[in-house]
Structure formats: structure tokens, C-alpha cells
Amino acid sequence: MLFAKAMASPEQCAGLLAKLDELGIKYKTVSHDACMTGEDVEKVAAACGMEPAEGRCKNMFLKSKKGELFCFTIPNPYKVDMKVLSKKLAAPECRFASDEFLASVLKVAKGCVTPLAAISDTENKCTFALDSRMVGQEALWVHPLINTQSVCLSYADLVKFLEAVGHPPKILDFSEEPTAPAPAP
């Protein structure tokens, strides 16, 4: 069954952390209840010490009308208009990609989308994009292929990782867009 294979194995997670170590990337890992959404992350953040709040990230795995795949990472407090995001990606009519694409390309399950899954996209089928509000952040929190843990690393180290695994990210600027922080849960 395809979805059973989508859950990252302990070996895949260990391989990811080994790659971070190999690259000299400093990171911190915390365990928590499963988080399927940004709202779930907010519920566990205080107990896990996931600070600062603007460093907690959410991710979208998208497919354009042309079939292009994207993993977009944005600070959790913000929302983004899908039409604006599609325009910034230069990809018509982006929508959330199917669980099948998620499992086959990034090798993670729904709720586990992360820019760190770039390590699994060995065929470079997905373009990774980061919100420019993350630039320079010293503490970004993302899942390490599973949603029962979060890893904290700097923006510079996240970019270093993405470049090292062959996925230099697109940086998308929303500074002139009317994107306000989402309401507090």
C-alpha cells in the first residue's frame, strides 16, 4: 500500500539527521504529539520550548495546472492567498497535491510536509520555496520527516541543507501583499 510506505522510517529520519551533522548544521530536536496542522504545532509549542513564535513554520505541497510540484514554507502566523502564491511561483493554478504525489516524491505522509524532505526527492521533481520573512531567522522549526518531532535550525542552515541536496530554494517576497498574521488559536 502506497501510504504505508509514505511514513518515514526511523532509518530515513536518522539519515536526515546524519546529513545535517555531515554538513555541520547545528540543530535541536524536540518530540511532541503528532501535529498535522499549524494549529496543532501552536498547541504543543509552549510545552516543547519551540520559540520564537515567528520561527514555527507550516508547509504546503502544491501541484500546478502544468503538473509542476512545489513545497512552500511560510512562518506559521501568516496566511497566503493561493492565487498570489501561484503568481509568485510562476505556476498557474496551484492546488494542494495529492497524497500519492506526496508519498512518491517527498516520501512523507500527509501532515509531515517539510523542506527537509528535499533529501528524499532524488529526481528533483519538486521545487522548494521559502517565504522571505524567514530570511535571517536564527530559529526555524520544521518537521524532520515525521510529525511527532520538530527540528530547530537557522535560515542560513536550512538554505545550506537545501543547496547541498540539490534543491536551492526560491525565495518569495510577500512584503507588498496584504498578508496579515492569522488569528491566534
VOTORMAR-416386 format. One line per 10 residues: number of its first residue (from 0); for each residue x, y, z of C-alpha. Coordinates in Angstrom, 2 decimals. Each point is the difference from the previous one (the first is absolute). Example, Ala and Ser with C-alpha at 12.3 -4.5 7.8 and 13.67 -1.06 7.14 Angstrom:
<recs>
0) 12.30:-4.50:7.80; 1.37:3.44:-0.66
</recs>
This chain:
<recs>
0) 0.00:0.00:0.00; 1.44:3.37:-1.04; -0.91:1.93:3.17; 1.67:-2.52:2.29; 3.24:0.67:-1.88; -0.45:3.77:0.34; 0.69:0.03:3.72; 3.65:0.73:0.49; 1.83:-2.86:1.63; 2.27:0.44:3.01
10) 2.91:-0.66:-2.41; -1.11:2.83:-2.33; -0.30:2.39:2.95; 3.43:-1.06:1.28; 1.40:0.48:-3.52; -1.38:3.54:-0.10; 1.56:0.89:3.36; 3.28:-1.60:-1.11; -0.06:2.25:-3.10; -0.51:3.07:2.20
20) 2.96:-1.15:2.13; 2.12:-0.63:-3.11; -0.71:3.56:-1.18; 0.98:1.43:3.39; -3.52:1.29:0.57; -0.88:0.73:3.60; -3.53:-1.08:0.89; -2.22:-0.87:2.93; -2.67:-2.70:-0.07; -3.09:-0.16:2.21
30) -2.65:-2.72:0.19; -3.71:0.76:0.30; -3.47:-1.30:-0.80; -0.73:-0.46:-3.71; -0.56:3.34:-1.72; -1.97:-0.13:-3.25; -0.53:3.77:-0.30; 1.49:3.32:1.00; -2.69:0.25:2.66; 1.18:-3.32:1.47
40) 3.55:1.35:0.18; -1.22:3.03:1.94; -1.68:-2.30:2.54; 3.29:-1.80:0.84; 2.44:2.88:-0.51; 0.13:1.38:3.53; 0.50:-3.41:1.63; 2.83:-0.78:-2.43; 1.74:3.37:0.14; -0.53:0.65:-3.70
50) 0.96:3.67:0.09; -0.14:2.55:-1.50; -3.58:-0.21:-1.27; 0.93:1.53:-3.37; 2.46:-2.85:-0.53; -2.70:-2.68:0.02; -0.68:-0.95:-3.61; -2.76:-1.58:-2.00; 0.42:-1.61:-3.39; -2.07:-0.52:-3.12
60) 0.59:-2.66:-2.63; -1.49:1.32:-3.23; -0.57:-1.03:-3.59; -0.53:2.49:-2.81; -2.39:-0.38:-2.90; 3.07:-0.90:-2.11; 0.96:-2.79:2.45; 2.92:1.80:1.67; 0.51:-0.86:3.68; 0.91:2.47:2.75
70) 0.67:-0.14:3.72; -0.61:3.46:1.47; 1.01:0.90:3.56; -1.46:3.01:1.80; 0.12:1.22:3.60; -2.96:-1.51:1.82; -1.64:3.28:1.01; -0.55:1.04:-3.63; -2.55:-0.93:-2.64; 0.57:0.22:-3.72
80) -2.47:0.37:-2.85; 0.35:-2.98:-2.36; -0.44:2.20:-3.09; 2.80:2.29:1.16; 2.18:-3.00:0.88; -0.59:-1.52:-3.45; 1.02:3.29:-1.60; 3.16:0.27:2.14; 0.92:-3.58:-0.93; -0.70:0.76:-3.69
90) -2.18:-3.10:0.04; -3.62:0.16:-1.10; -2.78:-1.07:2.33; 1.91:-1.66:2.83; -2.03:-2.35:2.18; 0.92:-2.39:2.77; 1.59:-3.06:-1.56; -1.39:-3.46:0.62; 1.18:-2.30:2.76; 1.30:-2.30:-2.75
100) 2.37:2.69:-1.31; 1.07:0.80:3.55; 0.81:-3.66:0.68; 1.78:-0.63:-3.29; 2.03:3.22:-0.28; 0.77:1.18:3.55; -0.46:-3.42:1.66; -2.00:1.47:2.89; -3.59:-0.30:1.15; -2.63:2.71:0.16
110) 0.77:2.24:2.98; 3.74:-0.61:-0.32; 0.79:2.41:-2.85; 3.31:1.74:0.62; 2.77:1.64:-2.00; 2.29:-2.65:1.49; -1.82:-2.56:-2.21; 2.12:1.39:-2.85; 2.44:-2.74:1.01; -2.49:-2.57:-1.33
120) -0.66:1.73:-3.35; 2.97:-1.53:-1.76; -1.54:0.56:-3.44; -0.49:3.77:0.58; -3.71:-0.12:-0.75; -0.84:2.66:2.60; 1.02:3.65:0.27; 0.45:1.26:3.55; -1.00:3.56:0.82; 0.37:2.02:3.19
130) -1.87:3.10:1.14; 2.39:2.98:0.14; -1.17:0.78:3.56; 2.15:-2.97:1.05; 3.22:1.57:-1.30; 2.52:0.52:2.79; -2.01:-1.87:2.65; 2.21:-1.81:2.50; -2.71:-2.47:1.07; -2.32:-1.71:-2.49
140) -2.04:-3.01:1.08; -0.86:-2.70:-2.58; -0.79:-3.71:0.15; 2.85:-2.50:-0.62; -2.09:-2.22:-2.37; -2.41:-0.97:2.82; -2.57:2.13:1.80; 0.74:-1.18:3.55; 3.22:2.02:0.09; 1.20:3.44:-1.00
150) 3.51:1.14:-0.85; 1.27:3.52:0.61; 2.65:1.39:-2.32; 0.94:3.39:-1.41; -1.20:1.35:-3.32; 3.60:-0.01:-1.27; 0.37:-3.66:0.93; -3.33:-0.92:-1.59; 1.16:1.59:-3.26; 3.39:-1.72:0.36
160) -1.79:-3.36:0.37; -2.31:0.60:-2.97; 2.94:0.98:-2.21; 2.01:-3.02:1.15; -2.78:-2.40:-1.01; -0.41:1.66:-3.42; -3.04:2.19:0.73; 1.08:3.65:0.26; -3.18:1.73:1.17; -1.98:2.73:-1.66
170) -0.53:2.90:2.40; -3.45:1.54:-0.37; -0.61:3.57:1.13; -3.46:0.77:1.35; 0.93:3.38:1.51; -2.30:1.89:-2.37; -2.89:-2.44:0.35; -2.81:0.43:2.53; 0.99:-3.01:2.09; -0.80:0.44:3.63
180) 0.81:-2.42:2.77; -2.68:-2.63:0.44; -2.20:0.42:3.07; 1.37:-1.58:3.17; -1.49:-3.44:0.74
</recs>
